[in-house]
Amino acid sequence: MNVKITKIDQEKEPEKWLNLRKTGIGGSDAGALMGMNEYSSPLTVYLQKKGLNQEIDSEILRWGHLLENPIREEVATKFGVTVTIPEGMYTNEEHSFMNANLDGLVEGTVSVKNKTVTGLGGLEIKTSNGQGFGEYEIPDSYYCQVQHYMAVTGLNWFLLAAFMKSSCTIQYYIIEKDDEFIEKLIEVEKDFWENYVLKDVFPAPTGADNENQLIKKLPISNNVELDESLLEIIEYKKELDEQIKELKKKQEAAKNQILLAMHKASNSSNSDSKSVVAELGDFKITYSTDIKKSVDSDLLKKEGIYDLYSKETKTKTLLITKKKDV
């Protein structure tokens, strides 16, 4: 393998491990940069590399890590192969911005469904609820991840072992090296690293939910001087606001037209039904009444116990208005 390896123990030195991940692009970043990960984007990856998005360990990640050793043992037993754990993180010598953190190396012959591979390959372990997996299909982001690993290491194949939580079973997939895909992947990652990370340029936001939360957490000082180039974006947002406003009016008008038609077709002039259902063509239309209970804040204040049962929530709002003439 045309790589260098940085020896570090992920469990004993987690902070050093996270800092090492910021020095380049890893396999879990590849899907986001290729636009093939619905839970991440180039902007979220950029914020991670710049230390502006702290990674938080979740229970899924924790249990996934705990299950790695028994799954490695199961792979070795099931396929009669040798499975070893890499000593650290690999970095491609030609493309030094590309890192790889492998769950294991597999040596031997592996057959899964209609595929057989032999020699030295990689092992990727996942813990999943099954979403995106089929008999032969894996989630796009995982495909990007293992292709990234093969680009870094030069390995020709990977065995993906996906532990399915609902059934407590392991599904296996063989992914072979795709040189054409890797060529495009390297091009995209190189552009991201050299033109965004190294030049401190934010990738364009995509509007994804995860981006919205991360951006709101970024600090902004009181005195902000904006570049005039931002005027175009501000005007564009104002145009979108107006279009959304008009679309919402049209949406309400269409909804009310449907309700008027349902009223006209109704057999009763007075109905207390909590749910009305109608069918037309391929559509099922449900008109339901929801009852919500809320706390009477005025009464709590009158009783002097409002502060005792209230809590603060912080929200940030962006408001753009025209300046008034002085």
Residue pairs with C-beta under 8 A, 6 or more apart in sequence:
1 90
1 153
1 154
1 155
2 92
2 93
2 94
2 154
3 90
3 91
3 92
3 93
3 100
3 152
3 153
3 154
4 90
4 91
4 93
5 86
5 87
5 88
5 89
5 90
5 91
6 20
6 88
6 89
6 91
7 87
7 88
8 16
8 17
8 20
8 88
8 89
10 17
10 101
17 89
18 55
20 89
20 99
21 48
21 89
21 99
21 101
22 48
22 49
22 50
22 51
23 99
24 91
24 96
24 97
24 98
24 99
24 193
25 33
25 45
25 97
25 98
25 99
25 148
25 189
25 192
25 193
26 99
26 100
26 101
26 148
27 100
27 101
27 144
27 145
27 146
27 148
27 149
28 145
29 40
29 45
29 48
29 148
29 189
30 141
30 144
30 145
30 147
30 148
30 185
30 189
31 37
31 40
31 140
31 141
31 142
31 143
31 144
31 145
32 40
32 41
32 42
32 44
32 45
32 141
33 42
33 45
33 188
33 189
33 192
34 144
34 184
34 185
34 188
35 41
36 140
36 141
36 143
36 144
37 140
37 141
37 144
38 208
39 141
39 210
40 141
40 210
41 203
41 205
41 206
41 208
41 210
41 211
42 192
42 196
42 203
42 204
42 206
43 202
43 203
43 204
43 205
43 206
43 211
43 214
44 53
44 208
44 210
44 211
44 214
45 192
46 192
46 196
46 197
46 202
46 203
47 53
47 214
48 55
49 197
50 197
50 200
52 214
52 218
53 214
60 127
63 127
64 125
64 126
64 127
64 163
67 125
67 127
67 163
68 103
68 125
71 125
71 161
71 163
71 170
72 83
72 85
72 103
72 104
72 123
72 125
73 83
74 161
74 170
75 81
75 83
75 104
75 106
75 123
75 159
75 161
76 82
76 83
79 106
79 108
79 109
79 110
79 111
79 159
80 108
80 109
81 106
81 107
81 108
81 109
81 110
82 106
82 107
82 108
83 104
83 105
83 106
83 107
83 123
84 104
84 105
84 107
85 103
85 104
85 105
86 101
86 102
86 104
86 105
89 99
89 100
89 101
90 99
90 100
90 101
90 102
90 152
90 153
91 98
91 99
91 100
91 152
92 98
92 99
92 100
92 151
92 152
92 153
95 151
95 152
95 186
95 189
95 190
97 189
97 190
97 193
97 194
98 148
98 151
98 152
98 186
98 189
99 152
100 148
100 149
100 152
100 153
102 122
102 123
102 124
102 149
102 153
103 122
103 123
103 124
103 125
104 122
104 123
104 125
105 120
105 121
105 122
105 123
106 120
106 121
106 122
106 123
106 159
107 119
107 120
107 121
108 118
109 116
109 117
109 118
110 116
110 117
110 118
110 121
110 159
110 174
112 159
112 172
112 173
112 174
113 135
113 136
113 174
115 174
115 176
117 156
117 157
117 159
117 174
117 176
119 156
120 155
121 155
121 156
121 157
121 158
121 159
122 146
122 149
122 150
122 153
122 155
122 157
122 158
122 159
123 158
123 159
123 161
124 142
124 145
124 146
124 149
124 158
124 159
124 160
124 161
125 161
125 162
125 163
126 142
126 160
126 161
126 162
126 163
127 162
127 163
127 165
128 162
128 163
128 164
128 165
129 164
129 165
129 166
130 164
130 165
130 166
131 139
132 138
132 139
132 140
132 142
133 139
133 162
133 164
133 171
136 173
138 160
138 162
138 173
138 175
142 160
143 175
144 185
146 158
146 160
146 175
147 175
147 177
147 178
147 181
147 182
147 185
148 185
148 189
149 155
149 158
150 156
150 157
150 158
150 177
150 182
151 182
151 185
151 186
155 177
156 176
156 177
157 174
157 175
157 176
157 177
158 174
158 175
159 172
159 173
159 174
160 172
160 173
160 174
160 175
161 170
161 171
161 172
162 170
162 171
162 172
162 173
163 169
163 170
164 170
164 171
192 203
195 201
196 202
196 203
205 211
205 215
216 316
234 320
237 320
238 320
258 285
259 287
262 276
262 278
262 285
262 287
265 278
274 288
274 289
275 286
275 287
275 288
275 289
276 286
276 287
276 288
277 284
277 285
277 286
277 287
278 284
278 285
278 287
279 285
295 309
297 306
297 310
300 306
300 309
300 310
